[in-house]
Amino acid sequence: MPEYKTKEQKRKFYDSSEWEQLREEVKRRDNYECQECKRQGRVTIDINEYSESAKRKKIKLVVHHIKELEHYPELALEIDNLETVCVDCHNKEHGRSFERKPNKWEHDERW
């Protein structure tokens, strides 16, 4: 059974054609909507936006392993272990929060 402990092992998996095909199948199954947002009564969908500064399409939705790839490699390509989530929910799930810097001008008079 393959292991997915290092960045290189994970990158090889996420670049595989098997993963790309399954990822699209999961997004289709989930109607291109964030499943976590749906559970909270919100709707987040995939819209094709383009970032001029990054010169690439902005990623809105990702396919998330419910049971983590690193700890459950046997479930890596198991469709029942996958769900579509937005980038914000995915980052929260993995404890990655990107707090915005406080706006130092927020309380200044506007004229």
N, C-alpha and C positions, 0 to 999 in steps of 0.2 A: 504494500500500500504506500502511495507517495506521501511524503511529508511536506508541509507548507509552513516551515518555521522561519526561514530566512527571507529577506526581501527578494532575492533572486528566484527562489522557489515559488513565491507568490506571484511575482511578475510573469514567470513562465506560464503559470496556470491562467492568470487573467489575460494573457495575450493569446491563449489557445483558441482555435476555431470552435472547439466544443463549448467553451465558456461563452464565446460571442453568440453562438446560435441559441444556447439555453437562455442567456440574458435577454435576448429579443423575445423569446417565447414567454418568459415570465412577465415582461413589460406588457405584452399583448394580453396575456391572461388577466393582468391587473388593470387593464384598460388605460395604461399609461398614467396612472394616478398613484400618489403616495398613499400607501395603506395605513401608515401611522397617522397621517393627517386625517384620513377618513374615520379612523377610530375616535378621533377627537372632534369630529364634526366639521372639519375643514376640507377643502379641496385644493390639492396642488397637482397640476398637470404638467406634462412636458410640452413646452413651446419652443420652437426653434428660434433661438436668439443667437446673434453672432456678436462676439466681443471683438471690437476693433483693436483694443489695446493688446489682447492676447492673440489675436489673429486666428481664432478658432471658435467653434460653436460652444456656447455656454452649456454646461451640464446641469440639468435641473433634477433629473431622476437617476438613481443608481439601483442596482439589484444587490440586496443585502442578504448575507448568510445569517439566518436566525440563530443557529448554533454555529459558532465561529469556525472558520476554515482551519485555523491553526490547531484547535482543540478537537475537532471532529472531521478529519480529512476524508473519512468514509462517506460523509454527507456532502462533499464538495459539489457534486453534480446532481444532487437529489432535489427535484423541483419543489417538493413539499417543505424543504428547508430554505426556500428563497422567497423574498418578497420585494416588491418595488417600493422604494422610499425616496423622498426628496433629500437633497444634500444636507439641508439643515437638520432633519430628523436623523439622518445617518451619522452626522457629526455628534449630535447629542447622545445617540446610542453608544458611541465609542468614547464618550467623554472628551470630545474635542470641541471646545467652545471658543468662538472667535468674537470676543466682546469688542464692540466699537469703542474707539477712543472717545472720551467725553469731548463735547464741543465747547471749547472755551468761550465762544461767543454766544452761546445759547441764551443767556439772560441779559445780554446787552440790548440797549435801546435800538430799535430799527427806525431809520428815517431816510 
